[in-house]
């Protein structure tokens, strides 16, 4: 990524996990870390200067962070509509001059090569960069890069879905480098499949 802007990371962990039946962010990965902590570590390992955890306004910090004394957290406004776009806007507003690498917490197969390829592929003039979904060919907005120029657009969009924003603004899509790295886990069945080799 040829830019002088800082790179910050965001873990979206504020979903209500209604289909899973328990907090996805606190699910324990086969490597022993919670999903939220694993994503946090991946973002730190890939070089993000600061990693922020996005939560609902009334949500407790998920398990898995006892060793981080000053965990950076951003909370959705109390009156905000549900959805990841609220968390993305809140985090980007904290550091509007940075590029943001945004991840959903429910990606148990995500790996460092996937993130490194995303970062190294970003062009300075791009507002967004995302992977192409292996399932439907559409953008994967919750493993994507967002540039500072995207923030005003996100604030003003009529869409609540970040995928629709990326589609509308012709986000360039990368082909996945690791098969199934972006498999998400929304249900117990998804979790079983995603954590099975």
KAMO-V571573 format. One record per residue. N is the residue number from 1. PHI is phi in whole degrees, 0 to 359 (none if undefined). PSI is psi in degrees with one decimal (NA if undefined). OMEGA is omega in whole degrees, -180 to 180 (NA if undefined). Layout:
# KAMO-V571573
n: <N,N>
phi: <PHI,PHI>
psi: <PSI,PSI>
omega: <OMEGA,OMEGA>
This chain:
# KAMO-V571573
n: <1,2,3,4,5,6,7,8,9,10,11,12,13,14,15,16,17,18,19,20,21,22,23,24,25,26,27,28,29,30,31,32,33,34,35,36,37,38,39,40,41,42,43,44,45,46,47,48,49,50,51,52,53,54,55,56,57,58,59,60,61,62,63,64,65,66,67,68,69,70,71,72,73,74,75,76,77,78,79,80,81,82,83,84,85,86,87,88,89,90,91,92,93,94,95,96,97,98,99,100,101,102,103,104,105,106,107,108,109,110,111,112,113,114,115,116,117,118,119,120,121,122,123,124,125,126,127,128,129,130,131,132,133,134,135,136,137,138,139,140,141,142,143,144,145,146,147,148,149,150,151,152,153,154,155,156,157,158,159,160,161,162,163,164,165,166,167,168,169,170,171,172,173,174,175,176,177,178,179,180,181,182,183,184,185,186,187,188,189,190,191,192,193,194,195,196,197>
phi: <none,272,206,267,286,292,247,244,243,228,255,276,233,260,291,274,54,295,287,284,88,204,295,299,299,263,298,265,293,305,277,98,265,291,299,297,293,298,295,304,294,300,294,295,294,273,109,293,294,216,239,244,258,264,229,294,297,248,270,286,296,299,298,113,237,293,268,255,293,239,295,281,231,237,246,297,300,300,264,282,291,292,131,293,300,299,293,297,297,298,291,298,293,292,218,287,263,256,278,240,264,255,231,285,285,264,238,292,256,299,225,296,304,297,290,298,295,299,296,290,270,293,263,303,268,273,284,223,211,216,270,274,298,288,264,229,77,269,296,259,286,252,213,208,257,235,272,307,296,283,298,301,295,295,294,259,293,275,271,261,258,298,299,295,297,294,296,298,253,51,301,290,245,266,280,303,262,238,305,69,298,255,298,255,236,258,228,303,292,302,299,298,293,290,258,259,302>
psi: <105.8,85.2,152.3,1.7,148.9,154.8,122.9,156.7,147.3,127.0,115.4,107.2,19.7,9.7,159.5,-7.8,35.8,-36.6,-30.1,-33.0,-2.9,164.4,114.3,-35.3,-26.7,-0.5,142.1,119.4,156.0,-21.6,-0.1,-10.3,152.8,159.4,-40.6,-43.2,-38.9,-44.2,-41.3,-46.5,-40.5,-42.7,-40.3,-43.1,-27.2,-2.6,12.1,132.5,-34.4,139.6,127.5,140.1,123.8,124.6,162.6,163.5,-28.6,13.8,137.8,151.4,129.1,158.8,156.3,2.1,32.0,-21.4,-2.4,103.3,-37.6,64.2,127.7,122.7,138.6,136.9,145.0,144.2,148.9,-34.1,11.7,150.1,151.6,154.8,156.4,-26.6,-36.1,-44.7,-38.4,-46.3,-43.4,-43.2,-47.7,-31.3,-24.9,-34.9,74.7,-8.6,7.2,156.9,142.6,126.5,111.7,129.2,138.9,147.7,-15.8,48.3,75.9,-15.1,2.7,141.7,167.2,-41.0,-37.3,-44.9,-41.4,-41.1,-40.0,-48.2,-45.3,-18.8,-12.7,133.6,145.2,-29.4,2.6,134.0,-34.5,155.1,133.7,167.6,156.0,129.8,135.8,-14.5,-41.4,1.6,2.3,168.3,147.7,89.5,-9.6,22.0,77.9,161.5,137.1,123.0,162.9,-35.5,-16.7,-23.4,-49.7,-36.7,-42.8,-37.2,-32.0,-6.1,151.7,-8.1,147.5,-11.1,118.6,-28.7,-41.5,-34.9,-45.9,-38.4,-46.9,-30.1,25.9,48.7,130.8,137.5,132.5,149.4,140.8,142.7,-25.7,115.9,134.7,8.9,-25.8,18.0,127.6,167.0,100.0,-20.8,164.7,-34.0,-43.2,-44.3,-43.9,-45.2,-43.9,-24.7,9.9,125.2,NA>
omega: <-176,178,179,-179,174,177,177,-179,179,173,178,-176,-174,179,-178,174,-175,-180,179,-178,174,-175,-179,-178,-177,175,-178,179,175,178,175,178,171,-179,179,-180,180,178,177,-179,178,180,177,-178,-178,172,177,-179,-179,178,-174,176,180,-178,170,-176,-175,-172,174,176,-179,177,172,-176,-175,-177,-180,-174,-176,178,179,-178,171,-176,174,172,-176,-177,-176,173,179,174,-176,-178,179,179,179,-180,-179,-180,-179,179,177,-176,-171,179,-177,164,-179,172,-172,179,164,-179,-172,-180,-172,-179,-179,-179,-178,178,178,-179,180,180,178,-178,-176,-178,-175,176,-175,-175,-177,175,-177,167,-173,170,173,179,176,-175,-176,177,-179,-180,173,-172,-178,160,-169,176,179,180,180,-179,-180,-172,178,180,180,179,-172,-175,175,-177,172,-176,-179,178,179,177,-179,178,-177,-175,171,176,175,-176,176,174,-180,179,177,-179,176,-179,-177,172,177,-177,179,-177,175,178,176,-178,179,-179,-175,-178,175,-178,NA>
